[in-house]
């Protein structure tokens, strides 16, 4: 093992370090390619207590940095996670003993009780890690069901409710207690928790309040807030809507609202009283006979809008219309109810520095007819449940906290997720919950946890070979439910087949494997400058530069060259571009004297002494 810098690790494991919880994506993707599905699940689940959920809705920051994307398209990492969790995760009706295999057997090592307020991704992750550390944990949830915005804000066609409950059950199996219909500020206070013996508190209350649109007519009947609309539907309440619906906003929540409205909206209630077959028949009829016309209107252009491109494309397939570069000027109505909304053309959304500063073309107003207007322009926190004596400071819809520990301004109270950072992706909230659990442990134990030392284990590959033409395998796409069947609660995206998953796994470039150039005359591995490696390299990333004298070697070449073949007179320099290299190993196979080898590097964390 060797000590290395984190910067070096990040360059060699980009997908892992882009993930907020540092999941070794490349490792489990490769294990899937090898057919080692149980081992792959353990890798995916170990840092992420909501792996099955993330396999469906994660924004996948790992894919954005995947080096395969520079060649053609990144690995479908999120879909690969779903494939392996369907085999061994909670949706497979897992035996919860698998958690003991991953984390070891849980014991109640400590007596200090911890309260977690909110059962969203941050709260669930915090409770999970605290339970594994050995603390008795109680989750307090204001809603009648657990899951936070995962359960109340994400539509069921993206995330099945049964799956959320299974993830919650797995965490409860660790000994965590859950109390629903228990609201902070109404049913109990932070002072009550202290009196009941709770020694620390995590506030993961989310950002459950929609941002207001300051537009005349906002008070008319038929104007809804996006989060309120989703919350009511997901709790089973009926939401009356007309035939023409306009959604204001350009983010993923706006598209969730639009796609839910296009499905009928009321179906969340219909499905409670009808059989599945009857509910689907009702929904299909509504779709066939034009039950609802939904239009998304946003300030941004199609290229500027923040929603994920794939979400926009799927919305189009479902018949949703888009109007770009328009800003709401006034909601119009008759007899107290909405009849339409006046939009003004937007000439610019961002200024020269990239700051949000929309400008409008006055006089370009156009009225779009609407029976219902849903405003989905963002979320913020609402903290009226906090009392002055609690000592917790807030500002601009967020709880103030220490960025290193996530501690609030009240001793023993920590926070994370949307309540602290504002709306972000779910995996970031999971990371917050895990970080807060570590800080709570340090607080209760009265000492800091030792920072882990980053070490690297090196494995020499005796004969490193890849599947023929792996660099030519196109990205595999998970199957999608046909548009005609996208009704009610049916999931739109489906799971990879085993064949497609293993094929996708083969596309991984194995960034953790590197070509090592090392010559040792005593062992007969001295480079003979045959140029075979340069000739065989399919990416032309190897270059041997001859006849240089030391003073003429450019600085860029010195930085790139891993091996100076003749140090005394710098007769030749061997240059390899690591960013272009696809780790095919052909240069090592071609080298006749063994100067080039393939070595795999595995980053390990171990606690400092």
N, C-alpha and C positions, 0 to 999 in steps of 0.2 A: 504494500500500500504506500501511496505517496500523498503528501499534503499538496493541495492545489488551491488556487484562488477561485472564488465564486464566479468571477467574471469568465474564467476559462470554462467552468462547468456550464454556464449559461450559453456560451457559444457552441458547446458540443452537445447540449441537451436542450435545444430551444423550446420544444413542445412542453417539456417538464417545467421549465422556469417561467413560461408564459401562463401556466395554469396557476390560479391563486392558491390552490392547495398542493401544488407541485406533484401532480399525478404523473407517473412514469408512462406516458401515453405510448411512446415508441416501444416500450417493453411489452405492454399487454397486447398491442397491435401485432407484434412479432410472434408472441405466444399463440395468438389466434391463428396466424398463418401456419404455425406448426401443429395445430390441432390440440394444443394444451389449454383447453378452455377453463378448467378449474383454476389453474395457476394464473391465467389471465384475469379471471374475476378477482382473485385475491389481490393482485397488483392494482386493479381499478378501484376496489372497495377500501383498501387499507387507509388511504388518506381522505376518503370521501364517504361519509355516512349516508349520503343521498345519491349514491351512484346510479341507482335505477331511474330516479327522477332526472338526473343530469343526462342520462342516455337519451332522453326525449326532448328536453327543452334547453340544454346548456347552449349558450352563445358560442362556445368552443373557441376561446382565445388561442388555444393551442394550434388550431388549424390555420390561424392567421400568420403564424410564424413558421409553419411546417416547411422545411427546405424542399420537400417534394413539389411544393407550389411554384418554385422557381423553375422547375423542369416542365411541368404541365399543370397539375392541380394538386392541392394538398390532400393528405390522407383524410378519409371520412371518419375522423376520430370519434366524434360524438355517436354516429350510427354504429361504429364498432363497439362502443361501450354498451349500447342498448343490446346488441347481439349477445354479448357475454353475460349481461345481467339477466337476460331472459332465460339463459341456461342455468345460472346458479344464484341469481339475485332473488329479491323478495317476490317478484312476479312468477318465479318458478316454484313457489310454495316451499321456499328454502327451509331447511332445518336450521334453526337459529344457532345450533352448535357450531356452524361454520364461522360465526363471529368469534367464538373461542379459539378456533384454529388460527384466525387472523390476528387477534389481539391478545390471546391468552385468557385464562379464566379470571373473571372479575371477582374481586373480594372487597367487602366494605372495610377498607383500611382506615378510613377516617370517620370521625363522628360529626364533623361540621356539616350542617345542612346548607344547601345552596338552592335559591329560588331563581327560576328562569321565567321571565315575563314575556310571553309571546311564543307561539309554536311555529313561526316561519322558519326558513332555512337557517338563519343565524341562531335562533333559539334551539332548534333541534340539534344542530351541530355542537353547540356549547354543552347541552345536556348529555349528548352522546359521549363526548370526550371526558367530561367530568365524571360520568359513571364509570368509564374505563379506568380513570385515575383512582377510583375508589370512594367517591363522594356520594352520599344520598341526595338525589336531585328531585325537585318538584317543578313541573311546568304549569304555569297559570295562563290559561287562554280565555280571552273575552268571548270569542265566538263559540257556538255549540259544537264545532268540529275543529280538529287540529290541522295545521298546515299553513296558516297565515295566507299570504297572497298566492302561494302555490295552490291552495285549495279554493280561495275566494276570488282570485283575480285571473288565474290562467284558465282559459276555456278547456272543457273536457275533451274536445277533439284533439287537443295537443297533449293533455296530461290526464289520464283516467283517474277518477276519484279513488277507485279501489286500490290503485297503485300507491297513491299518497298514504292511504291508511295502512297499507302493508309496510311501507317505510317507517311510519310512526310506530307500528307494532314492534318492528325489529329493535327500535331504540328503547321502547318500553320494556322489552324482554331483558334489558340490562339492569332492570330494577328501578327505572325512572318512573315517577308517578305523574299522571296527567290529570289536571282539574280544568274542565271546560266550563263555559258560562260563568266565568269568574273574572270580573273586570277590575283592574287596578283603578283606584279612585272612587269606585262605586261599592264594590263588595269587600275591599280591603285596601290598606295603605301600606306604604313601605315601613312605617312605624309598627304596624301590625305584624309584618313579617319578622321584624327584629324581636318582637315580644314572643313570637312563636318559635324562636330559636334559630332562625336562618342567619347565618354568619356572613353571607355575601349574596349579591343579587346581580343578575344579568338582565338588562333591559333590551329586548329585541322586539320592540313594539311596531316596527315598520313605519312606512309612510303611507297611511291609509286615507289621506284626504286629497281629493282632486284639486288641482290648481284652478283658480277662478279665471274666467274670461271676462274682461271688463268691456263689455259691449252692450249697447242699448238693446233691450228686449230679452235679456238673459233671464228675466223673471217669468217669462211666459210659460204657460202649461205646454208640455211637450219638449222642454229643454232639460236634458239629463246630463249628469256628470259621468264620465266614462267608468271610473272606479266604482261609483255607486251602482251603476247599471250592472256591472259584472258581479259585484257583491250580492245584490239582490237576486239575480238569476241563480248564482251558485248556492245561495241559501234556500232556493226553492220558492221564492216569491214571484208572483206574476207581475210582469212589466208590460203595460199596454203600449203598443206602438202602431203607427199608421203604416201605410204602404210605402211612402217615400221617406227614407232615412238619410240624413247627412251627418257624417262623422267629421269633426274638426280635429286635425292633428296628423302628424306624419311619422309617429314612432310605432314601435311594436304593439304597445297597448291600444293605440288607435286601430290597428289592423285586427287585433283580437276582438275589439268591440264590433268592428264592421263585419268580420266573418261570423261572429256569434249572432248579430242581428240578421244577417242573410240566411241563417239557418232557422229563423223563426222566433228565436228568443224565448217564447213561451214554452218551448219544448221541455225545458227543465222541469216544468210543472206537469205537462202532459205525460211525461215518462213515468211520473210517480203513480198515475192512475191507470195507465194503459199498459198492456203487455208490450214487450220489445217489438214484436212484429207489428202490432197496431200503431205504435209510436212511429216506427219507420215508415209505415204506409202513409200516415198523416203528413210526415215531413216531406216525403217524396212528392206527394200531391201538391204541397205548398210550393215546392221548387218548380214542378212542371208547369203550374198555372200562374207563375209569376207572383208569388206571395209577397215579395218585398223587393224594392229597388234601393240599393245602398250605394252611396257615393262618398268617397273619402276626399276631403279638401284640405290642402296643406300649403303653408307658405313656400316650402322648398320646391325645387325642380325634382324630377324623378331621380337625378343623380345625387342631389343634395339631401333628400329626405333620409332621416336616421333609421328608418325601419330596415330590417334585413332584406336584401334583394329577393331571396327565396320566398320570404313571406309575401312580398308584393306580387311575385309571380303566381303563387298559389291562390292569392286573393283574386287575381284576374281570372284564373281558371274557374273560380266559383262565381263569376259574373259580377264582381264588384267593380264599380267605375271609379276613376281617379280624376281629380282636377288639381293641377299643379300651379304653383306661383299665384295663389289667390289668398287674400286675407279677409277675415270676417269684419264687416263694418257695422252691420246692424241686423238683429234678428227681427223679422217682421211677423205680424200676426193679426188676427181678427177675433173679436170677442174673447180676448184673453188667451188664445191658443195660437201656437206656431202655424204659419202658413208658408214660410220661406226664410231665406237668409240672404242678405245682400253682401256680395264679395267685391273687393277691389283688387285689381291686378297688382302683383308685387314686381317691382323692377329690380330689387336687390335684396338678398337676405343677409349677407355678411359684408362688412366693410373691407377695406384693403388689408387690414391686419388680421382678418378672419373672425373678428368679433361679431356677435349676433346683433345686427342693426338694420332691420328690414325697412325698406322704403317702398312707397305705394304710388301708383299712378292715379292721382285724384281725377275724378270724372270718368273713370272706367268701370263704374259700378254695374254689377249684373246680379239679378235676383234668381236664386235657385229654389224651386219649390221644395217644401219639406213638411211632412207631418210630424216628424220627430228630429230634433237636433241633439247629438251627443257630443259633448266637449271632452276631448281626451288629449290635453296638452301638457300633461305632467302631473306629478304627485308631490306632496309635501307632508311633513309630520304634523301631528296635532297632539299637544301635550298638556291639555287642560287638566288631566288627572294628577299632574305633579303639583305639590303644595310648596309654598315658600320654605316651610320647615324641613322639606326633603333635602334642600341644599343642592339641587341639580339644576345647572344653568343650561339654557337653550338659546339659540339664536338662528333666525331665518329658517325656521322649520326643522332644525336639527339639534340634537343633544351635543353639548360641548364635551370633548373628551381629550385625553392624552393620546396622541397618535402612536406612541410606542407601546402602551399597555392597554388602551381602550378604556381606561379608568375615567369615570365622570368626575365632577367636582364634589361628589359626596363619597366619603370613605367607604370602601367595600362594595361600591356599586359600579358596574361596568356596562358597556353598551357596544353595539355593533349593528351591521346591516343597514337597511334604509333609514332607520331612525338616526343614525350617526352620520352616514355618508350621503344620504339622499338615494333616489332610485338607482340601483345598479343591477347587474346580472346576478342570478341566483348563486353561482359558484363563488362569487366574491363575498356574498353574505355567509356562505358556509365557511370560508376562510376566516371571516371575522369571528364567527362563533368559536372556532377552534383556537384562534389567538386569544380570545377572551377567557376560554377555559384554562389556558396555560397561565394567564395573568392572575386568575382567581386562585389557582393552585399556589402560585408564588405568594399571593397576599395571605392566604390562610396558613401556609407553612412558615411564613415569616422569613423566607429566603428566596433569592432568585434561582430559577432553574438554570443549571449550567448550559451555556450555549454549546450546541453540538459542533464538534470539529468536522470539517468537510474533508474526507479522504477519498481516494480513488483506488479501486481494486483493478488491477490490470490482468487481462487474460490473453495470452498469446494464442492466436488462432493457427492451429497446425496446418489446416488446409481450408482457407476461407473461400467459399464459393456461393454464388447467388443463382437463383433460378434463371434459366435462359430468358432473355428479353424482359426481365422484370421492369426495366426502365421504360418499356413500351406498353405496359399494361395500363389501360385508361382507368380513370377514377370510376369506381362502382357507385351507383346511386341506389339508395334503398327504395323498394317499391312504394308507390303512392296509391291510395285508394282512388278508384275512378270518381270523377266529379259527380256523376249521377248518384253515387252512393255516399257522398259526403253530407250526411244529414245527422241531426241530433248529436249523440255522444260518440259517434264512430270516429276512431282515430284516423287522421289523414295519412300520416307517414306510418309505414309498416316496417317490419324487421327484415334485415338481411337474411337470405338463405345461408346455410353453412358454406356452400360453394362460393358465393359472392363475397362473404366475409373473409374467407381464407385467401381469395384472390386479391382483395383489397389489402390485406395484411402483407402480401408479398411486395406491394409497392413501396413500403417503408424503406428509406435510404440508409437506415442504421447509422444515424449521426454519431453514435457513441463508439463506432468502430473507425479507426484511423490507420492510414498508411504510415508506417514508421521506417525511416531511413537510418540505418545504423551499420557502419562497416567496421569490421574487426579483422585486420590482416592475420592475426594469430589463429582465427577460426575459419579463415578462407572466405570471408564475406566482404572482401574489398571490391568496391565498384570498379568495373572494367570499362565503363563509359561506352557500352555497346549500343545504347539508345533504344533498347527493346521496349522499355517501359513507356518511353515517349511515343513510340510507334503504335503501341497497342491501346493506348488510352483513348476511349471513345469520346471523351469530352474535351480533349486537347488541353488538359489542365496541367500537364507536365512539360517542362522545357529545360533543356540543358544548354546553358549559355557558355560557349567556349572562348578561350583566348582573352580573358580579362585579367588586368593587373589590379592589385588590391585597391589602389587609389582611384580606379575608374568604376568600381562596383557601385551602382546607384543605390541610394538609401532604401528605396522601395524593394529592390532585389534582396538586400541584406535582411530586410524584415520578412520577406516571403520565403527565403531559402532555408529549409530545415537542415540542409547538409552542405557544408563547404567541402567539396571533394578534395581539394588540394590546398590546405590552409596556408602553406608557406608562400606560394606564389599565386594563389587564386587563379589557377589555370582554367578551371571550369566551375560554374556554379549550377546547382540543381535547384530549379524553382518549381514549386507546386502550389496551385491555387486551391486552397481548402474549401472555398465557398462553391466552386464549380464541381468539385469531386463528388461522384455519386457512390463511392464506396463499393465499386464493383469487384475490386481485388485483382483485376487482371494484371496490373503492374507487378504485384507480388508473385502471381503465378508465372509470369514471363521472366522474372529476374533469374538469370542462370546461376548466380553465386549467392543468393539469399540475402542480399543487402536490404531488400525491401520485404517487410513483413506486415501482417495485419494484426493489430492489437485492439481488443475491446476494453472500454473503460466504463466502470460502474461506479457512480457516485454514492458514497455511504456517509451517513451521519452517525457519530458516536459522541456520547456525552463527555464533556471535558472532565478531567479529574478534579 
